[in-house]
């Protein structure tokens, strides 16, 4: 049984979600052409889900690195201090 997910990455087999295959294909085309792109939306618009789907597609041809800056303390940037 599928459910609505509002807390993390959507998994098509488990969650109701919009088909983003076309969006992912468009972004892959940008990557293939060496272009930059941004994903800039409000909460709950599928940013993480889109990036996760894109990662699955790109892994077939590229080495994909994932970075998460959420745990970096803001003080590091405000005070210019080093972190370890």
HUPEBEL-V350164 format. One record per pair of residues at least 24 apart in sequence whose ideal C-beta (glycine too) atoms are under 10 Angstrom apart, sorted by the first residue. I is the first residue (numbers start at 1). J is the second residue. D is the distance in whole Angstrom. If there is no record, write none. Layout:
BEGIN
I,J,D
I,J,D
END
This chain:
BEGIN
5,44,10
5,49,9
6,43,9
6,44,6
7,44,9
8,48,7
8,49,9
8,52,10
9,46,9
9,48,5
9,49,5
9,50,10
9,51,9
9,52,5
9,53,9
10,46,7
10,48,9
10,49,5
10,50,10
10,52,8
10,53,9
11,49,9
11,52,9
12,49,9
12,53,9
15,49,9
17,46,8
17,49,7
17,53,10
18,46,7
18,49,9
20,46,7
20,49,7
20,50,6
20,53,6
20,54,9
21,53,8
21,57,9
23,50,6
23,53,8
23,54,9
24,49,10
24,50,7
24,51,9
24,52,10
24,53,5
24,54,5
24,55,10
24,56,9
24,57,6
24,58,9
25,54,10
25,57,8
27,51,9
27,53,9
27,54,6
27,57,9
27,58,9
28,54,7
28,57,6
28,58,7
28,60,10
28,61,9
28,62,9
31,57,9
31,58,6
31,61,9
31,62,7
31,64,10
32,58,9
32,61,8
32,62,9
END
